[in-house]
Amino acid sequence: MTFQTVVDLYNKAMDVEDPRTANWPLMSSPLPTLTMVLSYIIFVTFGPRLMRNRDAFNPYWLLVFYNFGLVILSFYMMVEILLSASSIPGFKYLCNGVDPGNHPSVIRLASACWLFYVSKFVEYLDTVFFVLRKKNNQITFLHVYHHTSVCIMWWIFVKWTPGGSMYIGMAFNSLVHVFMYSYYMVSALGPQYRKYLWWKKYLTSLQLIQFIIAIVYVVNAVMFHKDCTFPRWAFALLFGYTISLFLLFLNYYIKEYINRANEKRKLHNQ
């Protein structure tokens, strides 16, 4: 594939962008998103090296307020997504195309999609705090892959499919993040609160469940809703991306909970 071919494909894709989100902040071109993703990767690569000979910075109350803020934001996005989708006339929850009109509820759902996309850049601060606190063991391949890829994926969805069946993934992910950032908030309060964090394993299980729901939703929509106008390429992209996350989170679950439990059992029996 030549460079000119790539340029032609890009121009054709941009010709069929959703005109309602085309000029929203960060949406006119992929360059701002790609620049922030690249900056994130550079920070992840060199940040721990810069902190190597420095004292760890533990912004106690800043962490608490940051995580609390994301709990509120996640809950708001979940409610906004569900309310806007449910108020669209004739909205079909099991598979709905992207309404091209300007009904207030349609624009409201598109705006919720955009806010969801922007929130993923706010979540880059998760990694910033890991680096500053010298919690480099938390910066895994799964962590970096998720934070970088999700921004690119959702730029694409907001650019071409801001609404319709996208609601299910956003709503459930926002719900999961309500619990996840609640966990982080309690954890940031200090070691004396660790007794309240017994549910970490169930949080990972909930993350796996959200991926299973998304996969089942896509399969059901494609196989049993032939009349649905939601773009098949978007379903395919969402399906492949969700599979990759499911496998990575499943691998983490097996290593963190099953393998460690087996190791402890072996040591106990020796």
C-alpha positions as CSV (number, residue, x, y, z in Angstrom):
1,M,0.0,0.0,0.0
2,T,1.5,3.3,-1.1
3,F,1.4,6.6,0.9
4,Q,-0.9,8.1,-1.7
5,T,-3.3,5.2,-1.2
6,V,-3.4,5.8,2.5
7,V,-4.0,9.5,1.9
8,D,-6.9,8.7,-0.5
9,L,-8.5,6.3,2.0
10,Y,-8.1,8.9,4.8
11,N,-9.8,11.6,2.6
12,K,-12.6,9.2,1.7
13,A,-13.2,8.4,5.4
14,M,-13.2,12.1,6.3
15,D,-15.8,12.7,3.6
16,V,-18.3,10.5,5.4
17,E,-17.6,11.8,8.9
18,D,-20.6,12.7,11.1
19,P,-21.1,16.5,10.4
20,R,-22.5,17.1,13.8
21,T,-19.3,16.2,15.7
22,A,-16.8,17.2,12.9
23,N,-15.9,20.5,14.4
24,W,-16.2,19.7,18.1
25,P,-13.0,20.1,20.2
26,L,-10.3,17.5,19.3
27,M,-12.5,16.0,16.5
28,S,-11.6,17.8,13.3
29,S,-8.4,15.8,12.9
30,P,-6.8,12.7,14.6
31,L,-3.6,14.6,15.2
32,P,-4.5,16.0,18.6
33,T,-5.5,12.6,19.8
34,L,-2.4,10.9,18.4
35,T,-0.2,13.6,19.8
36,M,-1.6,13.1,23.3
37,V,-1.3,9.4,23.0
38,L,2.3,9.7,21.9
39,S,3.0,12.1,24.7
40,Y,1.5,9.6,27.1
41,I,3.8,6.8,25.8
42,I,6.8,9.1,26.1
43,F,5.9,9.9,29.7
44,V,5.4,6.3,30.6
45,T,8.8,5.4,29.1
46,F,10.8,8.2,30.6
47,G,8.8,9.2,33.7
48,P,9.9,6.3,35.9
49,R,13.6,7.0,34.9
50,L,13.3,10.6,36.0
51,M,11.8,9.5,39.3
52,R,14.4,6.8,39.9
53,N,16.7,9.0,42.1
54,R,13.9,11.2,43.5
55,D,11.7,10.7,46.5
56,A,8.2,9.4,45.8
57,F,5.5,12.0,45.8
58,N,2.3,10.9,47.5
59,P,-0.4,13.6,47.0
60,Y,-2.8,12.1,49.6
61,W,-5.7,14.5,49.4
62,L,-5.2,15.2,45.7
63,L,-5.6,11.5,45.0
64,V,-8.8,11.3,47.1
65,F,-10.4,14.3,45.4
66,Y,-9.2,13.1,41.9
67,N,-10.8,9.7,42.4
68,F,-13.9,11.1,43.9
69,G,-14.2,13.5,41.0
70,L,-14.0,10.5,38.6
71,V,-16.7,8.6,40.6
72,I,-19.0,11.6,40.1
73,L,-18.0,12.1,36.4
74,S,-18.5,8.4,35.7
75,F,-21.9,8.3,37.4
76,Y,-23.0,11.4,35.5
77,M,-21.9,10.0,32.2
78,M,-23.8,6.7,32.8
79,V,-27.0,8.6,33.7
80,E,-26.6,11.0,30.8
81,I,-26.1,8.2,28.3
82,L,-29.1,6.2,29.5
83,L,-31.4,9.2,29.8
84,S,-30.5,10.5,26.3
85,A,-30.8,7.1,24.6
86,S,-34.1,6.4,26.3
87,S,-35.6,9.7,25.3
88,I,-34.8,9.2,21.6
89,P,-38.1,8.4,19.8
90,G,-38.2,4.7,18.8
91,F,-34.8,3.9,20.2
92,K,-34.1,0.2,20.0
93,Y,-31.9,-1.0,22.8
94,L,-30.7,-4.3,21.2
95,C,-29.4,-2.6,18.1
96,N,-30.0,1.0,17.0
97,G,-28.4,2.9,14.1
98,V,-26.9,6.3,14.5
99,D,-29.7,8.8,14.0
100,P,-28.4,11.5,11.6
101,G,-31.0,14.1,12.7
102,N,-30.8,16.9,15.2
103,H,-33.4,15.9,17.7
104,P,-32.3,17.3,21.1
105,S,-31.9,13.8,22.6
106,V,-29.8,12.6,19.6
107,I,-27.4,15.5,20.0
108,R,-27.4,14.9,23.8
109,L,-26.3,11.3,23.2
110,A,-23.6,12.4,20.8
111,S,-22.4,14.9,23.4
112,A,-22.3,12.1,26.0
113,C,-20.2,10.1,23.5
114,W,-17.8,13.0,23.2
115,L,-17.6,13.6,26.9
116,F,-16.9,9.8,27.4
117,Y,-14.0,10.1,24.9
118,V,-12.5,13.2,26.6
119,S,-12.8,11.5,30.0
120,K,-10.3,8.9,28.8
121,F,-7.6,11.6,28.6
122,V,-8.5,12.8,32.1
123,E,-7.8,9.2,33.2
124,Y,-4.2,9.6,32.0
125,L,-3.7,11.0,35.5
126,D,-4.0,7.5,36.8
127,T,-0.6,6.8,35.3
128,V,0.9,10.2,36.2
129,F,0.1,9.4,39.9
130,F,1.6,5.9,39.6
131,V,4.9,7.5,38.2
132,L,5.0,10.2,40.9
133,R,4.4,7.7,43.6
134,K,6.9,5.3,42.1
135,K,4.3,2.6,41.8
136,N,5.9,1.3,38.6
137,N,4.6,-2.2,39.1
138,Q,1.1,-0.8,38.3
139,I,2.3,0.4,34.9
140,T,1.8,-2.9,33.1
141,F,1.3,-3.7,29.4
142,L,-2.4,-4.0,30.1
143,H,-2.5,-0.6,31.8
144,V,-0.7,1.2,29.0
145,Y,-2.5,-0.6,26.1
146,H,-5.9,0.2,27.6
147,H,-5.1,3.9,28.2
148,T,-3.7,4.5,24.8
149,S,-6.0,2.4,22.6
150,V,-9.2,3.5,24.2
151,C,-8.6,7.1,23.2
152,I,-8.0,6.2,19.6
153,M,-11.0,3.9,19.5
154,W,-13.4,6.4,20.9
155,W,-12.1,9.2,18.6
156,I,-13.1,7.0,15.7
157,F,-16.5,6.2,17.2
158,V,-17.3,9.9,18.0
159,K,-16.1,10.9,14.6
160,W,-18.3,8.4,12.6
161,T,-20.8,6.8,15.0
162,P,-21.6,9.2,17.9
163,G,-24.7,7.4,19.2
164,G,-26.9,4.5,18.4
165,S,-25.6,1.1,19.7
166,M,-22.5,2.8,21.2
167,Y,-24.6,3.6,24.2
168,I,-24.3,0.1,25.8
169,G,-20.5,0.0,26.0
170,M,-20.3,3.6,27.3
171,A,-23.0,3.1,29.9
172,F,-21.6,-0.1,31.3
173,N,-18.0,1.1,31.3
174,S,-19.1,4.2,33.2
175,L,-20.8,2.0,35.8
176,V,-17.7,-0.1,36.2
177,H,-15.6,3.1,36.7
178,V,-18.0,4.3,39.4
179,F,-16.9,1.2,41.4
180,M,-13.3,1.2,40.2
181,Y,-12.6,4.8,41.2
182,S,-14.5,4.3,44.5
183,Y,-12.0,1.5,45.2
184,Y,-9.1,3.8,44.3
185,M,-10.5,6.6,46.5
186,V,-10.8,4.4,49.6
187,S,-7.3,3.0,48.9
188,A,-5.9,6.5,48.7
189,L,-7.2,7.2,52.2
190,G,-4.4,5.1,53.7
191,P,-3.5,1.5,54.9
192,Q,-5.9,1.7,57.8
193,Y,-8.8,1.5,55.2
194,R,-7.5,-1.7,53.5
195,K,-9.9,-3.8,55.5
196,Y,-12.7,-2.2,53.3
197,L,-11.0,-3.2,50.1
198,W,-11.8,-6.9,50.2
199,W,-13.8,-6.6,47.0
200,K,-11.0,-6.0,44.6
201,K,-11.4,-9.5,43.0
202,Y,-15.0,-8.8,42.4
203,L,-14.1,-5.5,40.7
204,T,-12.0,-7.4,38.2
205,S,-14.8,-9.9,37.7
206,L,-17.1,-6.9,36.9
207,Q,-14.7,-5.7,34.3
208,L,-14.7,-9.1,32.7
209,I,-18.5,-9.2,32.8
210,Q,-18.7,-5.8,30.9
211,F,-16.6,-7.2,28.1
212,I,-18.7,-10.4,27.9
213,I,-21.9,-8.2,27.7
214,A,-20.4,-6.1,24.9
215,I,-19.3,-9.2,23.0
216,V,-22.8,-10.8,23.3
217,Y,-24.5,-7.5,22.4
218,V,-22.5,-7.2,19.2
219,V,-23.0,-10.9,18.2
220,N,-26.8,-10.6,18.9
221,A,-27.1,-7.3,17.0
222,V,-25.2,-8.7,13.9
223,M,-26.9,-12.1,13.8
224,F,-30.4,-11.3,14.8
225,H,-31.0,-7.7,13.9
226,K,-30.3,-7.7,10.2
227,D,-32.5,-4.6,9.7
228,C,-30.3,-2.6,12.1
229,T,-28.5,0.3,10.4
230,F,-25.6,0.6,12.8
231,P,-22.4,0.3,10.7
232,R,-21.1,-3.3,10.6
233,W,-17.5,-2.0,10.4
234,A,-18.0,-0.3,13.8
235,F,-19.4,-3.4,15.3
236,A,-16.4,-5.4,13.9
237,L,-14.0,-2.8,15.4
238,L,-15.8,-2.8,18.7
239,F,-15.9,-6.7,18.8
240,G,-12.2,-7.1,18.0
241,Y,-11.1,-4.4,20.5
242,T,-13.3,-5.9,23.3
243,I,-11.9,-9.4,22.7
244,S,-8.4,-8.0,23.1
245,L,-9.3,-6.4,26.4
246,F,-11.2,-9.4,27.6
247,L,-8.2,-11.7,27.0
248,L,-5.8,-9.3,28.7
249,F,-8.0,-8.8,31.7
250,L,-8.6,-12.6,31.9
251,N,-4.9,-13.2,31.9
252,Y,-4.5,-10.6,34.7
253,Y,-7.3,-12.3,36.7
254,I,-5.7,-15.8,36.3
255,K,-2.3,-14.5,37.4
256,E,-3.5,-12.3,40.2
257,Y,-6.2,-14.5,41.8
258,I,-6.0,-18.1,40.6
259,N,-2.3,-18.6,40.3
260,R,-1.5,-16.7,43.5
261,A,-4.2,-18.7,45.4
262,N,-2.7,-22.0,44.1
263,E,0.8,-20.8,45.2
264,K,-0.5,-20.0,48.7
265,R,-2.2,-23.3,48.9
266,K,1.0,-25.2,48.0
267,L,3.0,-23.2,50.6
268,H,0.4,-23.9,53.2
269,N,0.4,-27.7,52.5
270,Q,4.2,-28.0,52.7
